[in-house]
Structures are given as C-alpha cells and as structure tokens.
Amino acid sequence: MAELRADKSGPHRVAFEKNKRRLLKTDQLCGICGKPVDKSLKYPHPLSAAIDHIVPISKGGHPSSMDNLQLTHWQCNRQKSDKLYSGPKQEPKTIGNRNLPQTRDWSSYAFK
C-alpha cells in the first residue's frame, strides 16, 4: 500500500485543514490564473475551489505552512501539477496618473 503524503496523514493533517479553511474564508482570487474563484461550485466542477502547494511537497515544499498554500481553481491546480509556478504575470496598468487595483477590469470604467 502506498504511503500517504504528509498533508493527508500525520501531524501536518490538522494544520493543513485549519489553513485550508482559513484560505477558503479569506482569499478570493486564484493564485495561478488570478481570476476570481466561485466557492459555491463543488468538485468535480473545473472552476471549483482547491488548495495548492506553491512549492510542491515532492519538491521540498512544506505540507501545511500558510506561506506554501494558495487558493486556486481545481483545473488550474491540476494543470500546474507538481511544477513550480510563479503566479499570474500582470503588470499594473496606468489609467490617468494613478495605478488602480487589478482586482477589477478598470479599462471600461467611465471617469466623471
């Protein structure tokens, strides 16, 4: 029988579950594609919420540290698999003379 990963059994399991609940409550955007995650969608929907290890456990990442976990879409997490990935590449766009938050598409905003 194959041995379970550290986040699936043993002392890291409780910490992983606690941090997973915290991420599901506080984070809104996918750490891989940068788009909003609809938490009402349930697995196996491809856009359902999943928790990703930023540095995969197989590559030496910590199994339950908050610094190594991020909210993702299920399909983004599956496509990333055990690769190292630096996250969405988005340069701030300047509109007028100030940088606006990137959590919303401001390009069509009507300034008054």
C-alpha positions in Angstrom: 0.0 0.0 0.0 1.3 3.4 -0.9 2.2 5.8 1.9 0.0 9.0 2.1 1.5 12.4 1.7 2.3 14.4 4.8 -0.7 16.7 4.3 -3.0 13.7 4.1 -1.9 12.0 7.3 0.1 12.6 10.5 0.7 15.8 12.3 0.5 18.1 9.3 -3.1 17.0 8.5 -4.7 19.1 11.2 -2.6 22.2 10.4 -3.4 21.8 6.6 -7.1 21.5 7.2 -7.1 24.6 9.5 -5.1 26.6 6.9 -7.4 25.3 4.1 -10.5 26.7 5.9 -8.7 30.0 6.5 -7.8 30.4 2.8 -11.4 29.4 1.7 -12.8 32.2 4.0 -10.3 35.0 3.2 -8.9 34.6 -0.3 -10.9 35.4 -3.4 -8.6 35.0 -6.4 -6.9 32.0 -7.9 -3.2 32.1 -7.1 -2.3 30.7 -10.6 -4.6 32.5 -13.1 -5.5 35.5 -11.0 -9.3 35.2 -11.7 -12.0 35.1 -9.0 -12.8 31.7 -7.5 -16.6 30.9 -7.1 -16.6 29.0 -3.8 -20.2 27.8 -4.4 -19.1 25.5 -7.2 -18.4 22.0 -5.9 -15.9 19.4 -7.1 -15.7 18.0 -9.8 -16.6 21.3 -11.5 -13.3 22.5 -13.1 -13.7 26.0 -11.6 -14.4 24.8 -8.1 -12.1 25.9 -5.3 -8.9 23.9 -4.5 -5.9 24.5 -2.3 -2.5 24.4 -4.0 1.0 23.9 -2.5 3.0 26.7 -4.1 6.2 24.7 -3.8 5.1 21.1 -4.3 5.7 18.6 -1.4 7.6 16.5 -3.9 10.0 19.4 -4.5 10.5 20.0 -0.7 7.6 22.4 0.0 6.1 22.4 3.5 2.9 20.4 3.6 0.9 22.7 5.8 2.5 26.1 6.1 0.3 29.1 5.2 3.3 30.5 3.3 3.2 27.5 1.0 -0.6 27.3 0.4 -2.8 29.3 -2.0 -6.4 29.2 -3.2 -6.8 28.0 -6.8 -9.3 26.7 -9.3 -9.4 22.9 -9.4 -8.4 22.9 -13.1 -5.5 25.4 -12.6 -4.2 23.3 -9.8 -4.4 20.1 -11.9 -2.6 21.8 -14.8 0.1 23.1 -12.6 0.5 19.6 -11.1 3.9 19.4 -9.3 5.6 22.2 -11.3 7.0 25.3 -9.8 5.0 28.3 -10.9 5.4 32.0 -10.0 1.8 33.1 -10.4 -0.1 35.3 -12.7 2.1 37.8 -14.6 0.2 41.1 -14.5 1.9 44.4 -14.9 0.0 47.3 -13.3 -1.8 49.4 -15.9 -1.8 53.2 -15.5 -5.0 55.0 -16.2 -4.7 58.7 -15.8 -1.9 59.3 -13.4 -2.5 56.6 -10.9 -2.4 52.8 -10.6 -5.8 51.3 -9.9 -6.3 47.9 -8.1 -6.1 44.9 -10.5 -8.9 43.0 -8.9 -11.3 44.6 -11.3 -11.1 45.5 -15.0 -10.9 49.3 -14.9 -10.3 49.8 -18.6 -14.0 50.3 -19.4 -14.7 52.5 -16.3 -16.3 55.8 -17.1 -14.5 58.6 -15.3 -16.7 61.5 -14.4 
